[in-house]
Structures are given as C-alpha cells and as structure tokens.
C-alpha cells in the first residue's frame, strides 16, 4: 500500500487524446518541461540529429536524447536512420505534431494533438 495515495483523476484527465494515446495530464506534463519544449522547437524548425538538437536547444546530449525518446514514445516525433559516407549511422528526428490545443469547458480540461501522416 502506498504511503502517498494518488488523487482521483477527473473523467477528462483519464481520456486519451485522439492521435497519440496520451492523457491530457500526460500531454501537459510532457510539454510543461522546459527542455522538452526546447527540443521540440528545435526539431519543429527542421529535422535534426540528436547531437544537433542538443546544440540548438543548448542542453546536454543525454538530456536531448531523453526528451527526444519521450517525444517519440508519445508519437510526436518520427525518426529516420541514415547511413553516412563513412559508414556510421545517424538517427534524425522530425516533429510530426502540427498543433496542440487545450480547451476548458465547465471546469474540465481537454488537450488534443494533430499529427501529420
């Protein structure tokens, strides 16, 4: 038994968003993180490697990769593996969400994400 019981979630917090399976609370938590927003902004501008994302977002590589993985797991980022001329492989990250909307109605909150195919 947990020493810290979880607060009950409202109906709207447990509903899944249409496109990526996240609850409204999970989506807001994800983008509530400053580093996640900086990483997403970097790849929304153009597809980039993890190293490039870290440089553009001015964060460490481990932090960039953690946030990129979180965004990929949420279905908001797609990756593509490329092979360089020297034989090394490089993963490029591309943003797929085109909009994030949050609506408030009668005291409940709902968040929706639109993604490109």
C-alpha positions in Angstrom: 0.0 0.0 0.0 1.4 3.4 -1.0 2.1 6.0 1.7 1.0 8.7 -0.8 -2.3 7.8 -2.3 -3.0 9.3 -5.7 -5.6 11.9 -6.1 -8.6 10.8 -8.1 -8.4 11.9 -11.7 -11.3 13.6 -13.4 -13.0 12.0 -16.3 -11.3 14.3 -18.7 -7.8 13.7 -17.3 -8.1 9.9 -18.0 -9.4 10.3 -21.5 -6.9 9.7 -24.3 -6.1 12.3 -26.9 -7.3 11.4 -30.4 -3.9 10.9 -32.0 -1.3 9.7 -29.6 -2.8 7.8 -26.7 -1.7 10.3 -24.0 -4.0 11.5 -21.4 -4.5 15.3 -21.2 -2.4 15.3 -17.9 0.4 13.4 -19.6 0.5 15.7 -22.6 0.5 18.8 -20.4 3.2 17.3 -18.2 5.3 16.5 -21.3 5.2 20.0 -22.6 5.3 21.5 -19.2 9.0 20.7 -19.2 11.2 23.5 -20.5 13.8 21.1 -22.0 11.1 19.1 -23.9 9.7 22.4 -25.3 13.2 23.5 -26.4 13.9 20.1 -28.0 10.6 20.1 -29.8 11.1 23.6 -31.1 14.5 22.6 -32.5 13.1 19.7 -34.5 9.9 21.6 -35.5 12.1 24.0 -37.2 13.8 21.2 -39.2 14.7 17.5 -38.8 17.9 17.1 -36.9 20.3 14.6 -35.4 20.3 14.2 -31.6 23.7 15.9 -31.4 22.3 18.9 -33.4 19.2 19.1 -31.2 21.4 19.3 -28.1 23.4 22.1 -29.7 20.5 24.1 -30.9 18.5 23.7 -27.7 21.6 24.4 -25.6 21.3 21.3 -23.5 23.4 18.3 -22.8 23.2 15.3 -25.2 21.8 12.9 -22.6 19.0 15.4 -21.8 18.3 15.9 -25.5 18.1 12.2 -26.1 15.9 11.6 -23.1 13.4 14.2 -24.3 13.6 13.0 -27.9 12.8 9.5 -26.7 9.9 10.8 -24.6 8.5 12.7 -27.6 9.0 9.6 -29.9 7.2 7.4 -27.3 4.4 9.8 -27.3 4.1 9.7 -31.1 5.0 13.3 -31.6 8.4 12.6 -33.2 9.4 10.3 -36.0 12.9 9.0 -36.6 14.8 8.0 -39.7 18.1 6.2 -39.7 20.6 7.3 -42.3 24.0 5.9 -43.3 26.8 8.4 -43.7 29.5 8.0 -46.4 32.0 6.9 -43.7 29.7 4.0 -42.7 28.4 5.4 -39.5 24.7 5.6 -38.9 22.9 8.6 -37.7 19.3 8.9 -36.4 17.4 12.1 -37.5 14.4 13.3 -35.5 11.4 15.0 -37.1 8.4 16.6 -35.5 5.1 15.3 -36.6 2.6 17.3 -34.4 1.1 20.2 -36.3 -0.9 21.6 -33.5 -1.6 21.3 -29.8 -4.9 22.6 -28.5 -6.2 22.8 -24.9 -9.8 23.6 -24.2 -11.5 24.4 -20.9 -15.2 23.6 -20.6 -17.3 23.7 -17.4 -14.2 23.2 -15.2 -12.7 20.3 -17.2 -9.7 20.4 -19.4 -9.0 18.6 -22.7 -5.9 18.5 -24.8 -5.7 17.4 -28.4 -2.7 17.0 -30.7 -2.9 16.9 -34.5 -0.1 15.0 -36.3 1.0 14.6 -39.9 0.9 11.2 -41.6 
